[in-house]
Amino acid sequence: MRKMFYYFMIAIVPLVLLTFLPVRPAGGSSSLTRHIVYFQDAASPETTTREIVKHGGIISRPLPGKRQTGLVVYLPETAKKTIANLKGVRAIEPDPIVQVIRPFQKLSRGPQPAEVLPWGVDRLEAERIWDADGDLTADRGANTGKGVNVALIDSGIDKNHRDLKANLAGGINFVAKGPCEKVKPNDWNDEFGHGTHVAGICAAVENKIGVIGVGPGIRLWAVRVLDAQGAGYLSDVIDGIYWCADHGMQVINLSVGISKEVLDDPGLQNDKEAFEEAVNYAYAKGSVLVAAAGNEGWQGTDDNVVYPARFDAVIAVAATDQLDARPYWSSTGPAVEVAAPGVEILSTFNDGYYFVASGTSMASPHVAGIAALVIASGKVKDNDGLYGIANEVRELIRNSACDLGPAGIDRESGYGLVNAWKAVPGNNGD
């Protein structure tokens, strides 16, 4: 199979015209932009809703959360000041967009490739856990991550990919097809490809074709927050995180993000707090959260890890190449917790294809897969009564990592290169 290289990078783009609206305003929707209206404790949502509609706006849905409550809305510029001055409205802030940078190029369909073990899975020694004899076949009764729910908050997953569908447990969609259309929750099939690529890294099936994932028995859940162009709103990501936490997702992978230059803007303070509230909620419910550190590390010395990887509740994953070195684009900073393979990673893609891609988006699902294997071992106990076993799983992953670069924790690889064999209890003499 001819290899093509694709670099999935996280970026922020300007606010764009609403892509899904439940109701079209009388004057058309061309002047509407998407915002989040945040409430104070004394707010009257009914009054706010009436005023938004009265002034030509459209209500999308409530924003989930307890501390940061509000509405996702579409407003004409002329209405923003009026709505902001309503009693009980604390702030109106833009709903930022995250986007995966293209271009992609289609790979011409050829013969179905025979199964190979991707170099990243091999480098992390994941196959040693479920394939003791090295024949690329999972051993009977081995730990493949079976039964562990891993959610990918991304562009969806190709429902019919032969290397994935045996592990696909279901999904949820937060993106609509176009203007004035309601969100169809079951429309989580991937139309972009990024989520499908991430899925294969984490949990491609052992089935004699294509590739094998870190945990070939993991139960995959598609949480679609990116549209067919690879763009998604922050509020959709927040909704996705709450859905995962409330539906028993044991591991949540976020190969999307927002740069700190954007989200640290004082004008987005409530957006940032709402985002952090969501990840803290999921962590408190026992979900292990894993996220791409970002592809903004060109200087090599800056603190440029993106959100949500920057949040304390999230494992921030940097990328390494075949020589265990940091690729020049992998984000750096004190928030980096661990590193994983992220250069020239072969994995599944839409319509039965297989692509090679690079990015911290590719590194993150390696770690999500390891987390699932650790959980599936059944040997991890909640030692402190906090976060279920999420913090114990996190500790095992970072304490078993191989130190890279300067001795100790560093800004490029954190605790070091993750290792599945050493992380999973019961292996290597544990």
C-alpha positions in Angstrom: 0.0 0.0 0.0 1.4 3.4 -0.9 2.0 5.6 2.1 0.7 9.2 2.4 1.6 11.5 5.2 -0.9 13.7 6.9 -0.3 16.1 9.7 -3.3 16.6 12.0 -2.8 19.8 13.9 -4.9 21.7 16.4 -5.8 25.2 15.6 -8.3 28.0 16.3 -10.1 29.7 13.5 -12.3 32.8 13.6 -15.9 32.4 14.5 -17.9 31.3 11.5 -21.6 31.4 10.6 -23.8 29.1 12.5 -23.8 25.6 11.0 -26.9 24.2 12.7 -30.0 26.1 13.9 -33.2 24.7 15.2 -35.3 27.6 13.9 -34.6 30.2 11.2 -35.2 33.8 12.3 -37.5 36.0 10.2 -34.7 38.1 8.9 -32.5 35.2 7.9 -29.4 33.9 9.7 -26.5 35.5 7.7 -25.7 38.0 10.5 -25.8 35.5 13.4 -22.8 34.3 15.3 -22.6 31.7 18.0 -22.2 32.6 21.7 -22.7 31.3 25.1 -24.9 33.4 27.5 -23.8 32.7 31.1 -26.2 33.2 33.9 -25.9 34.5 37.5 -27.6 32.6 40.3 -30.6 34.9 40.1 -31.1 34.5 36.4 -34.5 33.8 34.8 -33.8 31.6 31.8 -37.4 32.1 30.6 -37.0 35.9 30.5 -33.6 35.6 28.8 -35.0 33.2 26.2 -37.9 35.5 25.3 -35.5 38.5 24.9 -33.1 36.5 22.8 -35.9 35.5 20.4 -37.4 39.0 20.5 -34.1 40.5 19.3 -33.6 38.1 16.4 -31.6 35.5 18.2 -31.9 31.7 18.2 -31.7 29.3 21.2 -29.7 26.2 20.5 -29.6 24.4 23.8 -28.7 24.8 27.5 -25.0 24.5 28.5 -24.5 21.6 30.9 -22.9 22.3 34.2 -23.7 23.4 37.7 -21.5 26.3 38.3 -21.2 27.6 34.8 -24.9 27.5 33.6 -26.2 29.2 30.5 -27.5 28.9 26.9 -25.8 28.3 23.6 -27.3 30.9 21.3 -27.0 32.6 17.9 -27.2 36.4 18.1 -27.1 39.3 15.7 -24.4 41.8 16.7 -27.1 44.4 17.4 -28.6 42.2 20.2 -25.5 41.4 22.2 -25.4 44.5 24.3 -29.2 44.3 25.2 -28.9 40.6 26.2 -25.7 41.2 28.2 -27.6 43.9 30.3 -30.5 41.6 31.2 -30.9 40.8 34.9 -29.2 37.6 35.8 -26.9 37.5 32.7 -23.3 37.4 33.9 -21.6 37.4 30.5 -21.9 36.7 26.8 -18.8 35.1 25.3 -18.0 33.7 21.8 -18.3 29.9 21.4 -14.8 29.2 20.2 -14.1 26.8 17.3 -11.5 24.1 17.2 -10.4 22.6 13.9 -8.1 20.0 12.6 -5.8 21.4 9.9 -5.9 19.7 6.5 -5.2 19.0 3.6 -6.1 15.4 3.2 -5.7 13.4 0.0 -7.6 10.4 -0.8 -5.7 7.2 -1.1 -6.7 5.1 -4.1 -8.4 1.9 -2.9 -6.2 -1.1 -3.4 -6.2 -4.7 -2.2 -7.0 -5.0 1.5 -3.6 -4.9 3.3 -2.6 -7.9 5.4 -2.4 -7.2 9.1 0.6 -5.4 10.5 1.6 -4.3 13.9 2.0 -0.5 13.8 5.4 0.7 15.1 3.8 2.8 17.9 1.9 -0.2 19.4 5.1 -2.2 19.2 7.2 0.5 20.8 4.9 0.6 23.8 5.1 -3.2 24.1 1.3 -3.4 24.2 1.2 -6.6 22.1 3.2 -8.4 24.8 0.1 -8.2 27.0 -2.2 -10.0 24.6 0.1 -11.8 22.1 2.8 -13.7 24.1 3.9 -15.9 21.1 4.2 -13.0 18.7 1.9 -14.4 16.0 -0.2 -11.2 15.8 -3.1 -13.2 17.2 -4.6 -12.3 20.6 -4.1 -15.2 23.0 -7.1 -16.9 24.5 -8.1 -15.2 27.7 -5.5 -12.5 27.3 -6.1 -8.9 28.3 -7.2 -7.0 25.2 -9.0 -4.3 27.0 -12.3 -6.2 26.5 -15.2 -4.6 28.2 -13.6 -1.2 28.9 -15.5 1.7 27.5 -13.3 4.2 25.7 -14.9 7.4 24.2 -13.3 9.3 21.4 -14.4 13.0 21.4 -13.6 13.7 17.8 -15.1 13.7 14.3 -16.9 10.3 14.8 -15.9 6.9 13.7 -16.5 5.1 10.4 -19.3 2.7 11.3 -18.5 0.2 8.6 -14.7 0.0 8.7 -13.8 -3.7 8.8 -11.0 -3.1 11.3 -13.2 -1.3 13.8 -16.8 -2.2 13.7 -16.5 -5.3 15.9 -15.4 -3.0 18.7 -17.9 -0.2 18.0 -20.3 -0.1 20.9 -22.2 3.0 19.8 -22.0 6.8 19.9 -23.6 10.2 20.1 -23.6 13.2 17.8 -23.5 16.9 18.8 -23.2 18.3 15.2 -26.0 19.1 12.8 -25.8 18.9 9.0 -26.6 22.4 8.1 -28.5 25.6 8.9 -31.7 25.3 10.8 -31.4 21.5 11.3 -31.7 19.9 14.6 -28.9 17.7 15.9 -29.5 14.0 15.1 -27.9 12.1 18.0 -27.4 8.9 16.1 -25.5 10.6 13.2 -22.1 9.9 14.6 -20.6 8.4 11.5 -17.2 10.0 10.6 -17.3 12.4 7.6 -13.8 13.7 8.1 -11.5 10.9 9.0 -9.6 12.1 12.0 -11.7 10.2 14.6 -11.5 7.0 12.6 -7.7 7.3 12.5 -7.6 7.9 16.2 -9.9 4.9 16.8 -7.6 2.5 14.9 -4.6 3.5 17.0 -6.5 2.8 20.2 -8.5 -0.3 19.3 -8.3 -1.7 15.8 -9.4 -5.3 15.8 -7.1 -8.3 15.6 -8.6 -9.8 12.4 -5.8 -10.6 9.9 -6.3 -7.3 8.0 -5.0 -3.8 8.2 -3.6 -2.8 11.7 -4.0 -3.8 15.3 -4.7 -1.3 18.0 -3.2 -0.9 21.5 -6.2 -2.7 23.0 -7.9 -4.8 20.2 -10.8 -5.7 22.5 -11.7 -2.2 23.7 -15.3 -1.0 23.5 -15.2 2.1 21.3 -17.7 4.9 21.6 -17.8 7.7 19.0 -18.6 11.2 20.5 -18.9 13.4 17.4 -18.1 17.1 17.9 -16.3 17.9 14.7 -18.2 18.3 11.4 -17.2 17.2 7.8 -14.7 20.0 7.6 -13.0 19.0 10.9 -14.4 22.0 12.9 -16.3 22.0 16.1 -17.5 24.3 18.8 -16.3 24.4 22.4 -19.8 24.0 23.7 -20.2 20.7 21.7 -16.9 19.4 23.3 -18.3 20.4 26.7 -21.5 18.6 26.0 -19.6 15.5 24.8 -17.5 15.4 28.1 -20.7 15.5 30.2 -22.3 12.8 28.1 -19.2 10.6 28.6 -19.1 11.1 32.3 -22.9 10.3 32.7 -22.8 7.2 30.5 -20.0 5.2 32.1 -17.1 6.1 29.8 -14.0 4.8 31.7 -11.5 6.5 29.4 -12.1 9.7 27.4 -9.7 10.6 24.6 -9.6 14.3 23.3 -7.4 14.7 20.2 -8.8 18.2 19.9 -8.0 21.5 21.7 -7.8 25.2 21.9 -4.6 27.2 22.2 -3.9 28.9 25.5 -3.5 32.3 23.6 -7.2 32.0 22.7 -8.7 30.5 25.9 -6.6 32.6 28.3 -8.1 35.7 26.8 -10.0 37.5 29.6 -13.0 37.8 27.2 -13.3 34.0 27.3 -12.9 33.5 31.1 -16.3 31.9 31.5 -15.7 29.6 28.5 -12.5 28.5 30.1 -14.1 27.9 33.4 -17.0 26.0 31.8 -14.5 23.8 30.0 -12.5 23.1 33.2 -15.7 22.4 35.1 -16.6 19.7 32.5 -13.3 17.9 32.7 -13.3 18.1 36.5 -16.8 16.6 36.5 -15.7 13.7 34.4 -12.6 13.1 36.4 -14.6 13.1 39.7 -17.0 10.5 38.1 -14.0 8.2 37.6 -13.1 8.8 33.9 -9.5 8.8 32.8 -9.1 11.9 30.6 -6.3 11.8 27.9 -5.7 14.7 25.5 -3.2 15.7 22.8 -0.7 18.2 24.1 -0.9 20.1 20.8 1.3 20.7 17.7 2.4 24.2 18.6 6.0 23.4 19.8 8.0 24.9 16.9 10.2 27.0 19.2 11.0 24.0 21.4 11.1 26.0 24.6 7.7 27.8 25.0 4.8 26.8 27.2 2.3 26.0 24.5 0.3 23.0 25.6 -3.3 23.5 24.5 -6.5 23.1 26.4 -8.0 20.7 27.6 -4.6 19.0 28.0 -3.5 22.0 30.1 -6.1 21.3 32.8 -4.9 19.4 35.9 -7.5 16.7 35.5 -6.2 15.7 32.1 -3.2 13.6 31.0 -1.4 15.8 28.4 0.4 13.6 25.8 3.3 14.8 23.8 4.6 13.0 20.7 7.8 11.0 19.9 9.3 9.6 16.7 10.8 6.2 16.0 14.0 7.3 17.8 12.1 8.4 20.9 12.9 12.0 20.1 10.4 14.9 20.2 9.3 16.0 16.7 9.8 19.8 16.3 6.0 20.5 16.4 5.1 18.6 19.6 4.0 21.2 22.2 6.1 21.7 25.3 5.6 23.0 28.8 5.1 21.9 32.4 1.6 20.5 31.7 3.1 17.7 29.5 2.6 14.5 31.5 3.8 11.7 29.3 4.8 11.1 25.7 3.8 8.5 23.1 4.4 7.7 19.4 3.0 10.3 17.1 5.0 10.4 13.9 4.1 8.5 10.8 1.4 6.4 12.5 -0.4 3.9 10.2 -4.1 3.5 11.1 -7.6 3.2 9.9 -9.4 5.9 7.8 -12.8 6.5 6.3 -14.3 4.2 3.7 -12.0 1.3 4.5 -8.8 3.2 3.9 -5.6 3.2 5.9 -3.5 6.4 6.2 -0.3 7.4 7.8 -0.5 10.5 9.9 1.5 12.5 12.4 0.5 14.7 15.4 -0.1 14.6 19.1 -3.6 13.6 18.0 -2.0 10.3 17.2 0.0 10.1 20.4 -3.0 10.6 22.7 -5.0 7.4 21.7 -1.9 5.3 22.4 -2.2 6.4 26.0 -6.0 6.0 26.1 -5.5 2.4 25.0 -3.0 1.8 27.7 -5.4 3.2 30.3 -8.0 0.7 29.1 -5.6 -2.2 29.4 -4.7 -1.1 32.9 -8.4 -1.0 33.8 -9.2 -4.3 32.1 -6.5 -6.0 34.3 -9.0 -5.8 37.1 -6.1 -5.3 39.5 -6.5 -1.6 40.2 -8.2 -0.5 43.4 -9.5 2.8 44.6 -7.0 3.5 47.3 -8.1 7.0 48.4 -11.9 7.2 47.6 -11.3 9.9 45.0 -12.0 9.8 41.3 -12.9 6.1 41.3 -9.7 4.4 40.0 -8.9 7.2 37.5 -6.0 8.7 39.6 -4.6 5.2 40.3 -4.6 4.4 36.6 -3.0 7.7 35.9 -0.3 7.1 38.4 0.5 3.6 37.0 0.9 5.1 33.5 3.3 7.9 34.4 5.3 5.9 37.0 6.0 3.2 34.5 7.1 5.6 31.7 10.6 5.5 30.4 12.5 8.7 31.2 13.5 10.7 28.1 15.8 13.7 27.7 17.0 15.4 30.9 16.7 13.2 34.0 13.4 13.5 35.7 10.2 15.2 34.6 10.7 17.6 31.7 8.8 20.0 29.5 9.1 17.8 26.3 8.0 14.4 27.5 6.9 14.8 31.1 7.5 11.5 33.0 8.7 10.0 29.7 7.6 7.5 27.1 4.7 5.4 28.2 5.0 1.6 28.3 1.9 -0.7 28.3 3.7 -3.8 29.5 5.1 -2.0 32.6 2.0 0.0 33.3 -0.5 -3.0 33.4 -0.5 -4.7 36.8 0.4 -8.4 36.7 3.1 -7.9 34.0 6.8 -7.6 34.5 6.7 -9.0 38.0 4.1 -6.6 39.3 
